[in-house]
Amino acid sequence: MSSAREPILILAPMAGITDWPFRLLCKRQGADELVTEMISAMGLIQAPRSSRTYQQLLETQPEETPIYAQVFGHEPGYLADAASRLSDMDAFSGIDLNAGCPAPKVTGSGSGSSLMKDIRLSETILRALRRATSKRLSVKFRLGWDDDSRNALDYARMCEAAGAEQICVHARTRMQQYAGKADWGAVGEIKQAVNIPVILNGDIFTPQDAKNALLKTGADGLAMGRGALGNPWLFGRIKRVLAGEEDSPPTAREIIDTALTHLALMARFKGEERAVIEMRKHLSWYLRGSRGAAQARTRINTAGSMEELADILKGQLLVHENEGIR
Ligand SMILES: Cc1cc2nc3c(=O)[nH]c(=O)nc-3n(C[C@H](O)[C@H](O)[C@H](O)COP(=O)(O)O)c2cc1C
């Protein structure tokens, strides 16, 4: 491995997915740093403090430390106010600026990856954030808006000069969204250009991917998003493989036990009725690739209670154990 220190493994922020129940499971399986789902700076400042939506976005557990609060927006004033408010919360170790989201409803207002089109505004925002918080400041961005305007190297240098202490680069342009292959080599160039930690993001699905990406780029860490869906073990597996140990995928029992724990945590977080709906996607991801997953998924999508969901999961475990599958 080219970086001297242990690489930092981060659960990449994913709106609608990386709430505290899922973050906690990833942390328990070896994630070093966590990030909240993206939070609208303007929304946070304008919403009443009693807003359930924002209270839930900001809910964390003590075990999650260190965790960054991720903000998105395009107005320096709102972003600084939000950073200041979030910094006052002991739970957060840092603030992360979202300059990578490709969703039209975010970029349409000039936020997310749209910020990469305006490096001067981005610098103004970062300097405002730097003044607003004494906690760690990081930025998550892409390789540029499109292939003709790849400016990630300049953007990275700007982030460092404006006071960011870490950057996370999703190795795709905005126009690529999530398609095509992540260009890890471009992150290697950024690593050479700045002195702050560079986290590589994009297409790390297996421990071998992690090893290859670190070897190719010398990145200081990796952020995993889609690879962690239904797969919080990815973090621990990467750590073990990087330490020279054999890869050790979870057994069927570990998968079902974790899915049941996730269900219980979600019910604690959002109440049973909401948890049954929110857990549909997670449970389908946990069961992905297992025997009878398609039928189980159909039943999961119509189940109306936690008890029903738990029975489906336990049924899956029985199928596997009866067939002698790990
Ligand atoms: C459903 C979904 C939601 C996402 N939400 C966010 C978000 O709130 N903030 C952010 O910076 N990136 C967000 N991302 C992007 C991921 O953090 C990550 O950059 C991207 O998925 C590429 O990494 P991967 O190949 O490991 O998935 C989201 C991605 C997905 C698939």
The ligand as an SDF file (V2000), in Angstrom:
LIG
                    3D

 31 33  0  0  0  0  0  0  0  0999 V2000
  -29.2360    6.6060   -3.2960 C   0  0  0  0  0  0  0  0  0  0  0  0
  -28.0020    7.4920   -3.2230 C   0  0  0  0  0  0  0  0  0  0  0  0
  -28.0510    8.6350   -2.4500 C   0  0  0  0  0  0  0  0  0  0  0  0
  -26.9330    9.4870   -2.3780 C   0  0  0  0  0  0  0  0  0  0  0  0
  -26.9780   10.5840   -1.5740 N   0  0  0  0  0  0  0  0  0  0  0  0
  -25.8580   11.3560   -1.4150 C   0  0  0  0  0  0  0  0  0  0  0  0
  -25.8200   12.4240   -0.4840 C   0  0  0  0  0  0  0  0  0  0  0  0
  -26.7850   12.6990    0.2540 O   0  0  0  0  0  0  0  0  0  0  0  0
  -24.6690   13.1620   -0.4000 N   0  0  0  0  0  0  0  0  0  0  0  0
  -23.5720   12.8820   -1.1800 C   0  0  0  0  0  0  0  0  0  0  0  0
  -22.5550   13.5630   -1.0760 O   0  0  0  0  0  0  0  0  0  0  0  0
  -23.5780   11.8560   -2.0470 N   0  0  0  0  0  0  0  0  0  0  0  0
  -24.6750   11.0870   -2.1750 C   0  0  0  0  0  0  0  0  0  0  0  0
  -24.6510   10.0050   -2.9960 N   0  0  0  0  0  0  0  0  0  0  0  0
  -23.4020    9.6660   -3.7190 C   0  0  0  0  0  0  0  0  0  0  0  0
  -22.5530    8.6620   -2.9110 C   0  0  0  0  0  0  0  0  0  0  0  0
  -22.1090    9.2440   -1.6990 O   0  0  0  0  0  0  0  0  0  0  0  0
  -21.3170    8.2240   -3.7260 C   0  0  0  0  0  0  0  0  0  0  0  0
  -20.5840    9.3640   -4.0540 O   0  0  0  0  0  0  0  0  0  0  0  0
  -21.6860    7.4930   -5.0130 C   0  0  0  0  0  0  0  0  0  0  0  0
  -22.7070    6.5370   -4.7870 O   0  0  0  0  0  0  0  0  0  0  0  0
  -20.4650    6.7870   -5.6110 C   0  0  0  0  0  0  0  0  0  0  0  0
  -19.9000    5.8790   -4.6970 O   0  0  0  0  0  0  0  0  0  0  0  0
  -20.1680    4.2780   -4.8030 P   0  0  0  0  0  0  0  0  0  0  0  0
  -19.6950    3.8310   -6.1610 O   0  0  0  0  0  0  0  0  0  0  0  0
  -19.3710    3.6940   -3.6710 O   0  0  0  0  0  0  0  0  0  0  0  0
  -21.6460    4.0920   -4.6510 O   0  0  0  0  0  0  0  0  0  0  0  0
  -25.7620    9.1620   -3.1010 C   0  0  0  0  0  0  0  0  0  0  0  0
  -25.7250    8.0010   -3.8700 C   0  0  0  0  0  0  0  0  0  0  0  0
  -26.8200    7.1610   -3.9330 C   0  0  0  0  0  0  0  0  0  0  0  0
  -26.7320    5.8940   -4.7560 C   0  0  0  0  0  0  0  0  0  0  0  0
  1  2  1  0
  2  3  1  0
  2 30  2  0
  3  4  2  0
  4  5  1  0
  4 28  1  0
  5  6  2  0
  6  7  1  0
  6 13  1  0
  7  8  2  0
  7  9  1  0
  9 10  1  0
 10 11  2  0
 10 12  1  0
 12 13  2  0
 13 14  1  0
 14 15  1  0
 14 28  1  0
 15 16  1  0
 16 17  1  0
 16 18  1  0
 18 19  1  0
 18 20  1  0
 20 21  1  0
 20 22  1  0
 22 23  1  0
 23 24  1  0
 24 25  2  0
 24 26  1  0
 24 27  1  0
 28 29  2  0
 29 30  1  0
 30 31  1  0
M  END
$$$$
